[in-house]
Amino acid sequence: MSSASNITLLCLVFFLVFSSFSLASNVTYDHRCLIIDGQRKLFLSASIHYPRSVPAMWPGLIKTAKEGGINVIDTYVFWNGHELSPGNHYFDKRYDLVNEHDEERETFCITGRPYHLGPGYIFKLVENEYGGDLERVYGIGGKSYVMWAAEMAVSQNIGVPWIMCWQYDAPDPVIDTCNSFYCDQFKPNSDSKPKIWTENWPGWFKKFGERDPHRPVEDVAFSVACFFQKGGRVHNYYMYHGGTNFGRTSGGPFVTTSYDYDAPIDEYGIVRLPKWGHLKQLHEAIMSCERALLHGEQTLLSLGPSQEADVFSEASGACAAFLSNTDDKNDKTVTFQNVSYHLPAWSVSILPDCKNVAFNTAKVGSQSSTVEMVPENLQASPMQWNIFMEKAGVWGEADFTKHSLVDHINTTKDTTDYLWYTTSVYVYENESFLSNGTRPKLVISSSGHALYAFINQKLEGDSLFSEVSNMRTSASGDGAGLDSKFESLVNLKAGKNDIAILGMTVGLQHAGPFYDSISAGLTSVKLEGFNNGAIDLSSNAWIYKIGLEGEHLKIYLPSGLNSVKWQPTSEPPKNQPLTWYMTVVDPPLGDDPVGLDMIDMGKGLAWLNGEEIGRYWSRRSSIYENCTTSCNYRGIYNQDKCRTGCGEPTQRWYHVPRSWFKPSGNILVIFEEKGGDPSKIKFSRRKVTGVCALISEDYPSLEYESWNEDMTVKNESNPTLHLSCPNGTMISAINFASFGTPTGECGSYSVGDCHDSISLLKVEKVCLNKLECALALSKWNFNMTLCRGSTKKLAVEAECSGSS
């Protein structure tokens, strides 16, 4: 959801990029839809955030969205990246918003952007997800703010409508809109306003240490179809391509560098199948109903206790129907206009002519793909590493001293993740633990997000991350401003003992009431086990240093590499905290997207040629959490319903855009906080290595091209299985093929009770060594007399290989 973006919003932007319009000169609305230059339009929008990819990827992302049936691109304007400090503006590289859509000159803007970026506005957003609980917390002040914000926006007289998301009291003429997993039951607060869904979440964001969330495409499609069935006319996927939180830009505490969102286009720019393909077919079916949806009168018919039909008919004869079954357990057969229709549980069938089913949300006929991360060494020859060690504690001049513990965020101003808290304690020789074999306990309370504690630079002992040597220990808070406690036995010597605690943030709180006052950092530090009880160090003289020396000297930039003396080595130290590693690497072969495999490292930051790859952290989810290998799409979805990866690192690979590589001499810099094995770092190429498809004879067989302009069927065809490999590869092997009653899923198909023995030979003849192929379920291809009484299916699994 949008609150997962660690951004200061100027506005929300929707670019209508695939339209016959050249400029939006007149934008109005009524209760049905938006009206552009007097024409009613349906909008299928895709959120693609320009800073979460790179300029080299933008044309391909837009092209892929268009091919997927999208006619609008939506983005936020990331003003935190455009104005790093007052008056200090930046519009370069990933933040080159001015030129982001040069490839698409027919660009419309649905919600605002700065005027210097050109004309073509459709509508703008003021505030986002402020209504409801957030507004109520602020009471009268919250209500007054909403009214002021709406009045201020409307007074600008920009000539296009304004919207507010989750703002149930949005005053006229501002349109209130919906953000959720489902918005079919949402109604604007006025009958004069159209029904707009600004955020449909096709997945969810990830947090370090948590399981990996997924949302089945059947449920995504169901939610979209229900929305248009119940009067929705503007729909946006958040996200359609989530991309990457490069550098330190991850939104919210512990949000991963990956912002993949289980979106139709994955983090690396590869279509996620079958999600992308199934939604493409959905979009085609919805757009084939456009005339009836925009101009027809709506009639609701009950077809059963949880089944109904919404019929849209227009005087010209246009007619479209949506048949829904919201029963989350049972398939149903219903009768509509004297014809029987089978509706799987939790599904919607779309009938663009009120007769023929063009699409059903639960019947996924699109191919699936097998995507692998293919490892590759950083260099063909043994690598030469260079090492620089950070000091545990104050480096250079101290920034300030204070007899209290300071707030991390207010002190660093988010210029760095790191803040050193350093003090000392004197231990007298009569302390019992010096002679009786016991050890005192260090107890730290912190409001987040993580910390490492060092005693005299090098003490070892029990720790949460026991694999870390020389570092005392670490702890993590929840990032919500609540104290978490860190406890560990420590070794202290007689005399003065130096204590250095490295406090860290991992993304900042960015939403919710009073989020700007949520703190991070140490709140108390105590030592227990002394003769006279615990010693509270919280009011000690604490010496503070903001950030790391390597950060300050910018040794991750090519221009800053010579700011320190690197120590060359062919065998870099392992499990060593506070270590900078630098090496020169070759670009991976081919043109596949690239990920940096950091599974054998601990936690830190990475750069390539000075470009920020981002935070990495091999933090694992608990093996005892509830994970699933398959997910039942039926029933209400929430972000915890379909999670995978128990006991595994939340994120292993970190996207390194191809455009960041030079032909040779690429400088990779790693800062490791807690220890790892840099010799095991690898690049991995993200490749589609195989495709699968399953088609059933009861699947809709009418494709968009099968309709005339007046939406009558030109011809009927048999359900057809389609396979295609990515550019540069071909179908090199058929690993499984069965016509009959095959079972299982992609990667685990098996022959059922009924099987046509010629299946494999038939598929090989049609598909082998081809870029793509199609096989209809017909008597010309298979023995259609098999499996009497059963619904026949064709399942195929193929390999893709080639020059790439």
Disulfide bonds with the S-S distance in Angstrom:
Cys178-Cys183 1.92
Cys319-Cys354 1.95
Cys627-Cys646 1.97
Cys631-Cys642 1.69
Cys692-Cys746 2.17
Cys725-Cys800 1.96
Cys754-Cys787 1.88
Cys767-Cys773 2.02
